[in-house]
Amino acid sequence: MNLVDLWLTRSLSMCLLLQSFVLMILCFHSASMCPKGCLCSHAGGLNVSCSNANLKEIPKDLPPDTSLLYLDSNQITSIPNEIFKDLHQLKVLNLSKNIIGFVDERAFKGVAETLQALDLSDNRIKTVHKNAFSNLKAKAQIANNPWHCDCTLQQVLKSMASNHESANSVICKTSELEEHAGRPFLKADADLCNLPKKTTDYAMLVTMFGWFTMVISYVVYYVRQNQEDARRHLEYLKSLPSKQKKPDEADDISTVV
């Protein structure tokens, strides 16, 4: 009985030691994969903090098990295609207070379904591809960007119907319609996707009206010119001396009678 107890005690000790060793290896592995200039910690998942790290681009060596990623307050200029595709556990992504001006069409491919919070506020984004935020389930913050309000942005915000609060924070820095500049996009009651067609129709109408006016003007000019020529010809005919019969011709006629 004592041998059994001793064997169980040693086995339990070995299991605990092995478990501690595995955890230590995992922690060391995560720490060794932490991007340069960033801090990594475990708190409800792997938290990677790269705030104020003077980064000019998104690190490509992010740990695959990253759950919370803070890239705010840097000098990042763009979000390339599929840059987060291997971060299948990513829930929070903060890219605020950068100088981002370009967001690729497939920038959030791989994390659109898992991401819960996305912060792109306080950047330099004017426009994005109409599919940039498609399938994005996260609550997105996109305020304080110099948005250009056009058909593309209208389609983007429509695809973010569940993010009505975020869409309502979009202020038009510029717009296809000048009167909408400086106003919240959702309060600008206009269908910007129909503007090109309406503009084309209007231009065609103006062109047709111009041609019609030109034809009418030519007809009026032609009629007036003909009237003037006819009047001059008539005056010319009136000005010609009328022929009178000579006296000998009159006498001859009388004799014959």
Phi, psi and omega per residue, in radians:
M1 nan -0.685 3.125
N2 -1.148 -0.647 3.124
L3 -1.143 -0.679 3.127
V4 -1.134 -0.782 3.118
D5 -1.076 -0.733 -3.134
L6 -1.117 -0.708 -3.136
W7 -1.155 -0.701 3.129
L8 -1.162 -0.708 -3.139
T9 -1.101 -0.779 3.133
R10 -1.151 -0.671 3.136
S11 -1.126 -0.743 3.125
L12 -1.119 -0.705 3.119
S13 -1.114 -0.734 3.140
M14 -1.142 -0.671 3.132
C15 -1.127 -0.767 3.131
L16 -1.128 -0.698 3.134
L17 -1.137 -0.744 3.131
L18 -1.137 -0.709 3.121
Q19 -1.110 -0.750 3.117
S20 -1.094 -0.694 3.137
F21 -1.126 -0.736 3.134
V22 -1.127 -0.779 3.120
L23 -1.078 -0.684 3.138
M24 -1.133 -0.699 3.123
I25 -1.140 -0.742 -3.138
L26 -1.116 -0.752 3.131
C27 -1.131 -0.740 3.130
F28 -1.122 -0.662 -3.128
H29 -1.142 -0.744 3.135
S30 -1.144 -0.718 -3.129
A31 -1.157 -0.665 -3.111
S32 -1.226 -0.384 -3.136
M33 -1.582 -0.032 -3.117
C34 -1.144 2.236 -3.104
P35 -1.040 2.656 -3.141
K36 -1.081 2.303 3.135
G37 1.525 -0.027 -3.124
C38 -1.934 2.818 3.078
L39 -2.031 2.317 -3.130
C40 -2.060 2.389 3.126
S41 -2.618 2.786 3.119
H42 -1.836 2.023 3.078
A43 -2.679 1.587 -3.055
G44 1.211 0.541 -3.048
G45 2.140 2.982 -3.119
L46 -1.317 2.105 -3.137
N47 -1.803 2.017 3.122
V48 -1.915 1.981 -3.102
S49 -1.931 1.992 3.116
C50 -2.101 0.519 -3.126
S51 -1.190 2.489 3.100
N52 0.904 0.714 -3.116
A53 -1.790 0.133 3.129
N54 1.047 0.600 3.135
L55 -1.370 2.449 3.097
K56 -1.843 -0.141 3.064
E57 -2.658 2.861 3.126
I58 -1.282 2.236 -3.127
P59 -1.016 2.456 -3.140
K60 -1.639 -0.146 -3.095
D61 -1.863 0.683 3.132
L62 -1.258 2.440 3.126
P63 -1.067 2.366 -3.092
P64 -1.063 -0.443 -3.103
D65 -1.626 0.312 3.119
T66 -1.087 2.279 -3.139
S67 -1.896 -0.695 3.113
L68 -2.165 2.195 -3.079
L69 -2.238 2.073 -3.122
Y70 -1.967 1.963 3.131
L71 -2.110 0.397 -3.069
D72 -1.305 2.789 3.059
S73 1.045 0.828 3.049
N74 -2.175 -2.786 3.132
Q75 -2.154 0.636 3.136
I76 -1.235 2.327 -3.042
T77 -1.854 -0.326 -3.086
S78 -2.688 2.852 3.055
I79 -2.102 1.760 -3.048
P80 -1.229 2.930 3.086
N81 -1.065 2.323 2.970
E82 0.988 0.496 -3.122
I83 -1.177 -0.413 -3.114
F84 -1.924 0.259 -2.953
K85 -1.062 -0.438 -3.103
D86 -1.647 -0.009 -3.106
L87 -1.658 1.243 -3.008
H88 -1.280 -0.148 3.123
Q89 -1.888 0.136 -3.075
L90 -1.194 2.211 -3.134
K91 -2.024 -0.609 -3.096
V92 -2.202 2.250 3.126
L93 -2.336 2.034 -3.123
N94 -1.984 1.964 3.110
L95 -2.114 0.411 -3.104
S96 -1.247 2.798 3.049
K97 1.020 0.770 2.983
N98 -2.006 -2.809 3.062
I99 -2.167 0.691 -3.114
I100 -1.166 2.195 3.096
G101 -2.126 -0.163 -3.079
F102 -2.396 2.229 3.080
V103 -2.128 2.040 -3.096
D104 -1.195 2.792 -3.087
E105 -1.031 -0.700 -3.098
R106 -1.916 0.629 -3.088
A107 -1.088 -0.598 -3.055
F108 -1.900 0.358 3.095
K109 -1.121 2.298 -3.131
G110 1.762 -0.396 -3.129
V111 -2.161 -0.005 -3.080
A112 -1.041 -0.587 -3.083
E113 -1.466 -0.550 -3.052
T114 -1.638 -0.443 -3.068
L115 -1.135 2.323 -3.118
Q116 -1.892 -0.468 -3.128
A117 -2.509 2.272 3.135
L118 -2.309 2.203 -3.137
D119 -2.073 1.950 3.088
L120 -2.075 0.326 -3.094
S121 -1.237 2.772 3.087
D122 1.022 0.909 3.049
N123 -2.204 -2.766 -3.110
R124 -2.151 0.586 -3.090
I125 -1.367 2.131 3.099
K126 -1.751 -0.668 -3.136
T127 -2.703 2.763 3.095
V128 -2.400 2.860 3.063
H129 -1.133 2.563 -3.050
K130 -1.076 -0.351 -3.141
N131 -1.800 0.140 -3.053
A132 -1.067 -0.640 -3.104
F133 -1.894 0.222 -3.115
S134 -1.158 2.469 -3.118
N135 1.185 0.124 -3.138
L136 -1.343 2.106 -3.116
K137 -1.622 -0.229 -3.039
A138 -1.214 2.663 2.966
K139 -1.359 1.982 -3.007
A140 -1.787 2.420 3.012
Q141 -1.931 2.018 -3.060
I142 -2.229 0.342 -3.104
A143 -1.301 2.928 3.084
N144 1.026 0.796 2.983
N145 -2.191 2.604 -3.114
P146 -1.390 1.129 -3.031
W147 -1.098 2.420 2.975
H148 -1.760 1.992 -3.043
C149 -1.453 1.969 3.126
D150 -2.559 -2.961 -3.110
C151 -1.063 -0.702 -3.124
T152 -1.054 -0.824 3.137
L153 -1.122 -0.638 3.099
Q154 -1.044 -0.736 3.119
Q155 -1.180 -0.672 3.129
V156 -1.097 -0.843 -3.113
L157 -1.171 -0.557 3.098
K158 -1.147 -0.632 3.115
S159 -1.270 -0.236 3.103
M160 -1.824 0.721 -3.070
A161 -1.012 -0.585 3.138
S162 -1.290 -0.219 3.130
N163 -1.846 0.813 -3.074
H164 -0.992 -0.671 -3.126
E165 -1.109 -0.716 3.130
S166 -1.188 -0.762 -3.135
A167 -1.089 -0.613 -3.115
N168 -1.214 -0.290 -3.123
S169 -1.536 -0.047 -3.132
V170 -1.342 2.095 3.090
I171 -1.855 2.296 -3.130
C172 -1.318 1.901 3.016
K173 -1.215 -0.786 3.018
T174 -2.336 2.906 -3.099
S175 -2.715 2.739 3.031
E176 -1.080 -0.524 3.054
L177 -1.878 2.018 -3.029
E178 -0.987 -0.573 -3.083
E179 -1.222 -0.213 3.136
H180 -1.610 -0.152 3.134
A181 -1.079 2.309 3.139
G182 1.504 0.036 -3.118
R183 -1.943 2.675 3.037
P184 -1.043 2.395 -3.032
F185 -1.057 -0.787 -3.053
L186 -1.206 -0.307 3.107
K187 -1.588 -0.125 3.075
A188 -1.481 1.661 -3.012
D189 -1.320 1.432 -3.140
A190 -2.713 2.538 3.078
D191 -1.668 1.682 -3.051
L192 -1.241 -0.275 3.132
C193 -1.383 -0.192 3.117
N194 -1.756 -0.086 -3.086
L195 -1.075 -0.809 -3.131
P196 -1.007 -0.737 -3.138
K197 -1.128 -0.770 3.136
K198 -1.118 -0.690 3.130
T199 -1.124 -0.725 3.113
T200 -1.108 -0.776 3.123
D201 -1.070 -0.734 -3.131
Y202 -1.131 -0.748 3.125
A203 -1.107 -0.697 3.118
M204 -1.133 -0.706 3.125
L205 -1.099 -0.760 3.132
V206 -1.116 -0.713 3.125
T207 -1.103 -0.799 3.129
M208 -1.094 -0.705 3.124
F209 -1.116 -0.671 3.119
G210 -1.110 -0.793 3.109
W211 -1.107 -0.743 3.136
F212 -1.076 -0.763 3.114
T213 -1.082 -0.696 -3.127
M214 -1.156 -0.741 3.126
V215 -1.108 -0.806 3.125
I216 -1.056 -0.750 -3.136
S217 -1.082 -0.707 3.138
Y218 -1.142 -0.744 3.138
V219 -1.088 -0.803 3.123
V220 -1.051 -0.787 3.136
Y221 -1.073 -0.770 -3.116
Y222 -1.084 -0.782 -3.140
V223 -1.110 -0.794 -3.136
R224 -1.114 -0.684 -3.137
Q225 -1.137 -0.723 3.103
N226 -1.138 -0.686 3.107
Q227 -1.103 -0.713 -3.137
E228 -1.152 -0.747 3.116
D229 -1.112 -0.718 3.131
A230 -1.125 -0.705 3.129
R231 -1.111 -0.749 3.133
R232 -1.134 -0.704 3.132
H233 -1.124 -0.697 3.129
L234 -1.135 -0.742 3.108
E235 -1.109 -0.627 3.105
Y236 -1.123 -0.770 3.124
L237 -1.107 -0.655 3.127
K238 -1.187 -0.525 -3.102
S239 -1.338 -0.251 3.138
L240 -1.232 2.451 3.136
P241 -1.217 2.421 -3.138
S242 -1.395 2.469 -3.120
K243 -1.352 2.301 3.104
Q244 -1.987 2.585 -3.133
K245 -1.277 2.433 3.132
K246 -1.378 2.683 -3.125
P247 -1.069 -0.715 -3.137
D248 -1.054 -0.689 -3.128
E249 -1.120 -0.656 3.112
A250 -1.134 -0.701 -3.132
D251 -1.166 -0.720 3.129
D252 -1.038 -0.713 -3.095
I253 -1.154 -0.682 -3.116
S254 -1.172 -0.719 -3.118
T255 -1.115 -0.772 -3.138
V256 -1.056 -0.661 3.132
V257 -1.194 nan nan
